[in-house]
Amino acid sequence: MSYVDGVVTAVPTANIDDYIRHAKIAAEVFKEQGALRVVEAWGDDIPQGEITSFPIAVKCAEDETVVFSWIIWPSKKVRNSA
C-alpha cells in the first residue's frame, strides 16, 4: 500500500520563484530516496474559514500564500528509510 506525507505551510507570496526552485531540488532528492511522486500546490482561491481552514492552520499573513504539498511513497518502510 502507498504511503503519503502531506504538508501545509505559508510562504511569502513575493518568494514564489525561490520556493519553486527549492521545491524542485527537494523533489529530486525525495525521488532519489524512493518517492513515487512529489506535488507542490500553490494556493489559489482558498477560503479563510471561520473556525478552521488551511490559512488559519498555518497562521497565513496577508502577504503569504498557502502551499499544500504531498509526497507519495511506495510504502511507509521506504519513507522511513529515506
Summary of the structure (lengths in Angstrom):
residues: 82
radius of gyration: 14.2
end to end distance: 16.8
largest distance: 40.5
contacts: 201
relative contact order: 0.34
helix: 37%
strand: 32%
